[in-house]
Amino acid sequence: MRTILAWLKLWFVPKFAFYTRFDSVGLRDAKNDAHDLEIGASALFQIKTLAAIQGPTGVLLAELTGNATAFFGASASGVLTSNAITADTSANATGTAAHYELLTSGAAYVESGLCDTGGTDGVTIDNDSIVITQTVQVSGNWTKTAPNA
């Protein structure tokens, strides 16, 4: 019995314990830069209704355009900072902004996330209550921090 308990400790504890993972700054920068390369130049930044952010959903409220050379600059210390994002000068529809979808210039889906106006969760936009034909813009530069810091 004692041998079985000793074996069980060796077998189950290391394989099912929770470990925290940390990545080097170099690895985090490389991941960020690869992500930016996938997004590419002149990416489409769509603002939509609905908080369901797992793939293309919701009503398109506004579509902004990323920088013509790259959406983000080079990653530094595991953080990407956006280049200029051109405002949408005439919103497509009326509604409450809940999430964004980031697409390549060829409209291939890359990622989605939350929108807010307070800068606490996701991408900060100037106004989440959008009315058709109004101007919609990102407030300041958008930053993304690589996980596992």
TAVENWO-V321533 format. One record per residue. RES is the residue in one letter. PSI is psi in degrees with one decimal (NA if undefined). Layout:
# TAVENWO-V321533
RES;PSI / RES;PSI
This chain:
# TAVENWO-V321533
M;-43.0 / R;-39.4 / T;-40.2 / I;-43.3 / L;-42.1 / A;-42.5 / W;-42.8 / L;-40.7 / K;-45.7 / L;-36.8 / W;-48.4 / F;-39.8 / V;-53.8 / P;-32.3 / K;-23.1 / F;5.2 / A;155.6 / F;128.1 / Y;143.7 / T;134.9 / R;135.5 / F;137.9 / D;149.0 / S;160.0 / V;-39.2 / G;-42.4 / L;-42.2 / R;-40.2 / D;-41.8 / A;-41.8 / K;-45.5 / N;-45.4 / D;-36.3 / A;-38.6 / H;-43.7 / D;-38.4 / L;-39.6 / E;-40.5 / I;-47.3 / G;-174.3 / A;152.6 / S;38.8 / A;154.8 / L;128.8 / F;100.7 / Q;135.4 / I;127.4 / K;166.2 / T;176.6 / L;137.8 / A;-3.3 / A;112.5 / I;36.8 / Q;65.7 / G;172.5 / P;113.6 / T;167.9 / G;170.4 / V;132.8 / L;116.0 / L;-41.0 / A;153.1 / E;115.6 / L;162.5 / T;135.1 / G;173.1 / N;147.8 / A;-16.8 / T;-39.5 / A;146.8 / F;-45.0 / F;161.0 / G;-176.8 / A;141.8 / S;137.9 / A;123.7 / S;35.2 / G;12.8 / V;130.3 / L;138.6 / T;130.2 / S;148.7 / N;-175.9 / A;137.6 / I;117.8 / T;130.2 / A;154.4 / D;114.9 / T;-2.6 / S;94.2 / A;145.5 / N;-29.2 / A;170.8 / T;136.8 / G;-177.8 / T;123.5 / A;131.1 / A;-34.4 / H;165.2 / Y;157.8 / E;130.6 / L;123.5 / L;154.3 / T;170.2 / S;-21.3 / G;9.9 / A;23.7 / A;128.3 / Y;133.6 / V;-50.6 / E;168.6 / S;160.6 / G;-176.1 / L;151.9 / C;145.8 / D;174.9 / T;-6.1 / G;-5.4 / G;20.3 / T;-21.3 / D;107.9 / G;-149.6 / V;135.0 / T;123.0 / I;162.8 / D;-26.4 / N;123.9 / D;-5.6 / S;95.0 / I;136.8 / V;137.2 / I;137.6 / T;-5.5 / Q;162.6 / T;136.1 / V;132.8 / Q;159.0 / V;136.7 / S;110.0 / G;-163.0 / N;144.4 / W;128.9 / T;146.0 / K;126.3 / T;129.1 / A;143.5 / P;170.8 / N;39.3 / A;NA
